[in-house]
Amino acid sequence: MALGTQKSTSANYVLAQFAGRLAIKCYHCLCSGNDLGSIGSNAVRSARLSIVSGNDTSRTFVSTADGQEACTLLFVKACYHLTGLDGTQDGSFTFVEVRPLTGRTHQIRVHLASLGRPLVSDAAYGNQ
């Protein structure tokens, strides 16, 4: 998104929208694993998330006791089932529209992984 200079009126307007939580953030994700629901269905994932720092990295986890509340809306847009050459099912994927209502670190990745539906090719939070 090009808005002009950093101090322009249009840039300040957009920054104020995000600061006031008036901007709607919408992402499209491809998840691996069984369907999250039928096409057109929706769900709310709400959980406390904690960040654990290691030597050179940090990871975010769903936490039952501490952490900050995080909420994500999920809308199922499509479901895909791949069939192998031998006729057996070779994989399932769900295409979802995701709208985080809070802005926690790795929130979408952690919420989808906690549902057993990690993002495709997510080496950090996926199961591959």
GROMACS elastic network, one bead per residue, 0.5 to 0.9 nm:
[ bonds ]
;  ai    aj funct       b0    kb
    2     5     6  0.87340   500
    2    11     6  0.86721   500
    3     6     6  0.78425   500
    3     8     6  0.75438   500
    3     9     6  0.87299   500
    3    10     6  0.59054   500
    3    11     6  0.54233   500
    3    14     6  0.86177   500
    4     7     6  0.81674   500
    4     8     6  0.61911   500
    4     9     6  0.86809   500
    4    10     6  0.73451   500
    4    11     6  0.68962   500
    5     8     6  0.51994   500
    5     9     6  0.87641   500
    5    10     6  0.87435   500
    5    11     6  0.71752   500
    6     9     6  0.88480   500
    6    10     6  0.89975   500
    6    11     6  0.60845   500
    6    12     6  0.77949   500
    7    10     6  0.83565   500
    7    11     6  0.63976   500
    7    12     6  0.64892   500
    8    11     6  0.52363   500
    8    12     6  0.62358   500
    8    13     6  0.85955   500
    9    12     6  0.51576   500
    9    13     6  0.61117   500
    9    14     6  0.87864   500
   10    13     6  0.50237   500
   10    14     6  0.63653   500
   10    15     6  0.86768   500
   11    14     6  0.52819   500
   11    15     6  0.61968   500
   11    16     6  0.86014   500
   12    15     6  0.50545   500
   12    16     6  0.60640   500
   12    17     6  0.86275   500
   13    16     6  0.51493   500
   13    17     6  0.63554   500
   13    18     6  0.89662   500
   14    17     6  0.50146   500
   14    18     6  0.65164   500
   14    19     6  0.86900   500
   14    23     6  0.81948   500
   15    18     6  0.52442   500
   15    19     6  0.61129   500
   15    20     6  0.85467   500
   16    20     6  0.59227   500
   16    21     6  0.83618   500
   16    22     6  0.83067   500
   17    20     6  0.52703   500
   17    21     6  0.61221   500
   17    23     6  0.53712   500
   18    22     6  0.59908   500
   18    23     6  0.53315   500
   18    24     6  0.84891   500
   19    22     6  0.76509   500
   19    23     6  0.85710   500
   20    23     6  0.79006   500
   21    24     6  0.77698   500
   21   101     6  0.86054   500
   21   102     6  0.87805   500
   24    99     6  0.73864   500
   24   100     6  0.84373   500
   24   101     6  0.82769   500
   25    98     6  0.82901   500
   25    99     6  0.57051   500
   25   100     6  0.66077   500
   25   101     6  0.80635   500
   26    97     6  0.67918   500
   26    98     6  0.57743   500
   26   100     6  0.74686   500
   27    96     6  0.82416   500
   27    97     6  0.56812   500
   27    98     6  0.51022   500
   27    99     6  0.64218   500
   27   100     6  0.86250   500
   28    95     6  0.70983   500
   28    96     6  0.57296   500
   28    98     6  0.61124   500
   28    99     6  0.89420   500
   29    94     6  0.81319   500
   29    95     6  0.57136   500
   29    96     6  0.53287   500
   29    97     6  0.63905   500
   29    98     6  0.71639   500
   29   119     6  0.68031   500
   29   120     6  0.83392   500
   30    93     6  0.66421   500
   30    94     6  0.57563   500
   30    96     6  0.64590   500
   30   118     6  0.85006   500
   30   119     6  0.58369   500
   30   120     6  0.59574   500
   31    34     6  0.88572   500
   31    35     6  0.88161   500
   31    36     6  0.89473   500
   31    92     6  0.85532   500
   31    93     6  0.54501   500
   31    94     6  0.51746   500
   31    95     6  0.63477   500
   31    96     6  0.76006   500
   31   112     6  0.76076   500
   31   113     6  0.88444   500
   31   117     6  0.54077   500
   31   118     6  0.53976   500
   31   120     6  0.53296   500
   32    35     6  0.84801   500
   32    91     6  0.77330   500
   32    92     6  0.60909   500
   32    94     6  0.65500   500
   32   116     6  0.83234   500
   32   117     6  0.52852   500
   32   118     6  0.58011   500
   32   119     6  0.61868   500
   32   120     6  0.55817   500
   32   121     6  0.88557   500
   32   126     6  0.86614   500
   33    36     6  0.84082   500
   33    91     6  0.71692   500
   33    92     6  0.52655   500
   33    93     6  0.57027   500
   33    94     6  0.75528   500
   33   116     6  0.68558   500
   33   117     6  0.51982   500
   33   118     6  0.75527   500
   34    37     6  0.86874   500
   34    79     6  0.88088   500
   34    81     6  0.88295   500
   34    91     6  0.82439   500
   34    92     6  0.54549   500
   34    93     6  0.65740   500
   34    94     6  0.74902   500
   34   116     6  0.83833   500
   34   117     6  0.73053   500
   35    38     6  0.71979   500
   35    76     6  0.86499   500
   35    79     6  0.63974   500
   35    80     6  0.83485   500
   35    92     6  0.70557   500
   35    93     6  0.66980   500
   35    94     6  0.56847   500
   35   117     6  0.83417   500
   36    39     6  0.89688   500
   36    41     6  0.85375   500
   36    42     6  0.87521   500
   36    43     6  0.87432   500
   36    74     6  0.89857   500
   36    76     6  0.69830   500
   36    79     6  0.85627   500
   36    94     6  0.67414   500
   36    96     6  0.86443   500
   36   115     6  0.84582   500
   36   117     6  0.76977   500
   37    40     6  0.81864   500
   37    41     6  0.60138   500
   37    42     6  0.76487   500
   37    43     6  0.87298   500
   37    75     6  0.89795   500
   37    76     6  0.66334   500
   37    79     6  0.85710   500
   37    94     6  0.86339   500
   38    41     6  0.55632   500
   38    42     6  0.87005   500
   38    76     6  0.67964   500
   38    77     6  0.85315   500
   38    78     6  0.80938   500
   38    79     6  0.77258   500
   39    42     6  0.86783   500
   39    75     6  0.82327   500
   39    76     6  0.52097   500
   39    77     6  0.54245   500
   39    78     6  0.55847   500
   39    79     6  0.69607   500
   40    75     6  0.66279   500
   40    76     6  0.54638   500
   40    77     6  0.60559   500
   40    78     6  0.81822   500
   41    74     6  0.84195   500
   41    75     6  0.60167   500
   41    76     6  0.55699   500
   41    77     6  0.81530   500
   42    73     6  0.73185   500
   42    74     6  0.53868   500
   42    76     6  0.61182   500
   43    72     6  0.84304   500
   43    73     6  0.59753   500
   43    74     6  0.51301   500
   43    75     6  0.66475   500
   43    76     6  0.85995   500
   44    71     6  0.70233   500
   44    72     6  0.57803   500
   44    74     6  0.61225   500
   44    75     6  0.89823   500
   45    70     6  0.81284   500
   45    71     6  0.57152   500
   45    72     6  0.51839   500
   45    73     6  0.64253   500
   45    74     6  0.75775   500
   45   111     6  0.67108   500
   45   112     6  0.85961   500
   45   115     6  0.86624   500
   46    69     6  0.71766   500
   46    70     6  0.56452   500
   46    72     6  0.64003   500
   46    73     6  0.87345   500
   46   111     6  0.80558   500
   47    62     6  0.63661   500
   47    63     6  0.73114   500
   47    64     6  0.76824   500
   47    67     6  0.89774   500
   47    68     6  0.82020   500
   47    69     6  0.57892   500
   47    70     6  0.55286   500
   47    71     6  0.66757   500
   47   111     6  0.79106   500
   48    61     6  0.83426   500
   48    62     6  0.57193   500
   48    63     6  0.53083   500
   48    64     6  0.64090   500
   48    65     6  0.77411   500
   48    66     6  0.68408   500
   48    67     6  0.52212   500
   48    68     6  0.50425   500
   48    70     6  0.57685   500
   48    71     6  0.86205   500
   49    60     6  0.63915   500
   49    61     6  0.54583   500
   49    63     6  0.54283   500
   49    64     6  0.83620   500
   49    66     6  0.76864   500
   49    68     6  0.53797   500
   49    69     6  0.63649   500
   49    70     6  0.65803   500
   49   104     6  0.76252   500
   49   105     6  0.85161   500
   49   107     6  0.77402   500
   49   110     6  0.83141   500
   50    59     6  0.82642   500
   50    60     6  0.54645   500
   50    61     6  0.53082   500
   50    62     6  0.63679   500
   50    63     6  0.59804   500
   50    66     6  0.68969   500
   50    68     6  0.66416   500
   51    58     6  0.65977   500
   51    59     6  0.55781   500
   51    61     6  0.63307   500
   51    62     6  0.89816   500
   51    67     6  0.76844   500
   51   105     6  0.78936   500
   52    57     6  0.87066   500
   52    58     6  0.55070   500
   52    59     6  0.54261   500
   52    60     6  0.62224   500
   52    61     6  0.75805   500
   53    56     6  0.78424   500
   53    57     6  0.60796   500
   53    59     6  0.64968   500
   53    60     6  0.87085   500
   54    57     6  0.52156   500
   54    58     6  0.55199   500
   54    59     6  0.80913   500
   55    58     6  0.80784   500
   59   105     6  0.87703   500
   59   106     6  0.83051   500
   59   124     6  0.83220   500
   59   125     6  0.87943   500
   60   104     6  0.89897   500
   60   105     6  0.69021   500
   60   106     6  0.66255   500
   60   107     6  0.79185   500
   60   110     6  0.68506   500
   61    67     6  0.89068   500
   61   110     6  0.66187   500
   61   111     6  0.89617   500
   61   114     6  0.86600   500
   62    67     6  0.81460   500
   62   110     6  0.72031   500
   62   111     6  0.78210   500
   62   114     6  0.73677   500
   63    66     6  0.59988   500
   63    67     6  0.62738   500
   63    68     6  0.87576   500
   64    67     6  0.80374   500
   66    69     6  0.89590   500
   68   104     6  0.79235   500
   69   102     6  0.80211   500
   69   104     6  0.84996   500
   70   100     6  0.80334   500
   70   101     6  0.74033   500
   70   102     6  0.55423   500
   70   103     6  0.74121   500
   70   104     6  0.65483   500
   70   107     6  0.70893   500
   70   111     6  0.88432   500
   71    99     6  0.88154   500
   71   100     6  0.61855   500
   71   101     6  0.54334   500
   71   102     6  0.58453   500
   71   103     6  0.86673   500
   71   107     6  0.83142   500
   71   111     6  0.87022   500
   72    98     6  0.68666   500
   72    99     6  0.57245   500
   72   101     6  0.56207   500
   72   102     6  0.73247   500
   72   107     6  0.79119   500
   72   108     6  0.71634   500
   72   111     6  0.76053   500
   73    97     6  0.81967   500
   73    98     6  0.57254   500
   73    99     6  0.50490   500
   73   100     6  0.61895   500
   73   101     6  0.72907   500
   74    96     6  0.64483   500
   74    97     6  0.58985   500
   74    99     6  0.66239   500
   74   100     6  0.86756   500
   75    95     6  0.86881   500
   75    96     6  0.54239   500
   75    97     6  0.50240   500
   75    98     6  0.64249   500
   75    99     6  0.85636   500
   76    79     6  0.77938   500
   76    94     6  0.70711   500
   76    95     6  0.62845   500
   76    97     6  0.65044   500
   76    98     6  0.88450   500
   77    94     6  0.76306   500
   77    95     6  0.55259   500
   77    96     6  0.52574   500
   77    97     6  0.67258   500
   78    93     6  0.84703   500
   78    94     6  0.58638   500
   78    95     6  0.50147   500
   78    96     6  0.70391   500
   79    92     6  0.74705   500
   79    93     6  0.58859   500
   79    95     6  0.62061   500
   79    96     6  0.88525   500
   80    91     6  0.82106   500
   80    92     6  0.56556   500
   80    93     6  0.50667   500
   80    94     6  0.62050   500
   80    95     6  0.80536   500
   81    89     6  0.69209   500
   81    90     6  0.74812   500
   81    91     6  0.58507   500
   81    93     6  0.64833   500
   81    94     6  0.88641   500
   82    88     6  0.85973   500
   82    89     6  0.58525   500
   82    90     6  0.52520   500
   82    91     6  0.51693   500
   82    92     6  0.62765   500
   82    93     6  0.83833   500
   83    86     6  0.78679   500
   83    87     6  0.57535   500
   83    88     6  0.55705   500
   83    90     6  0.50360   500
   83    91     6  0.71979   500
   84    87     6  0.53447   500
   84    88     6  0.55124   500
   84    89     6  0.60167   500
   84    90     6  0.52054   500
   84    91     6  0.85561   500
   85    88     6  0.75007   500
   85    90     6  0.89432   500
   86    89     6  0.87853   500
   87    90     6  0.85847   500
   89    92     6  0.79556   500
   93   117     6  0.84516   500
   93   120     6  0.83954   500
   94   117     6  0.83340   500
   98   108     6  0.75923   500
   99   102     6  0.89686   500
   99   108     6  0.85614   500
  100   103     6  0.65730   500
  100   104     6  0.86969   500
  100   107     6  0.75803   500
  100   108     6  0.70686   500
  102   107     6  0.82529   500
  103   106     6  0.85511   500
  103   107     6  0.69741   500
  104   107     6  0.51324   500
  104   108     6  0.85556   500
  105   108     6  0.85166   500
  105   110     6  0.88835   500
  106   109     6  0.53227   500
  106   110     6  0.60265   500
  106   111     6  0.84909   500
  107   110     6  0.52796   500
  107   111     6  0.59939   500
  107   112     6  0.85353   500
  108   111     6  0.52314   500
  108   112     6  0.61029   500
  108   113     6  0.84419   500
  108   119     6  0.89238   500
  109   112     6  0.54505   500
  109   113     6  0.60838   500
  109   114     6  0.85360   500
  109   118     6  0.67022   500
  109   119     6  0.66257   500
  109   122     6  0.80939   500
  109   125     6  0.66787   500
  109   126     6  0.85231   500
  110   113     6  0.50935   500
  110   114     6  0.59337   500
  110   115     6  0.86093   500
  110   118     6  0.78902   500
  110   125     6  0.67632   500
  111   114     6  0.51157   500
  111   115     6  0.64342   500
  111   116     6  0.89190   500
  111   117     6  0.86953   500
  111   118     6  0.83644   500
  112   115     6  0.51761   500
  112   116     6  0.66014   500
  112   117     6  0.51721   500
  112   118     6  0.51521   500
  112   119     6  0.69901   500
  113   117     6  0.51240   500
  113   119     6  0.72834   500
  113   125     6  0.62163   500
  113   126     6  0.64268   500
  113   127     6  0.84886   500
  114   117     6  0.72788   500
  114   118     6  0.77404   500
  115   118     6  0.77105   500
  116   126     6  0.87458   500
  116   127     6  0.88832   500
  117   120     6  0.86705   500
  117   126     6  0.80715   500
  118   121     6  0.84027   500
  118   122     6  0.69396   500
  118   125     6  0.66152   500
  118   127     6  0.73231   500
  119   122     6  0.54634   500
  119   125     6  0.79365   500
  119   126     6  0.65229   500
  120   123     6  0.86842   500
  120   126     6  0.73723   500
  121   124     6  0.89344   500
  121   126     6  0.70481   500
  121   128     6  0.75315   500
  122   125     6  0.57433   500
  122   127     6  0.80677   500
  122   128     6  0.78544   500
  123   126     6  0.54495   500
  123   127     6  0.74310   500
  123   128     6  0.65281   500
  124   127     6  0.84179   500
  125   128     6  0.88350   500
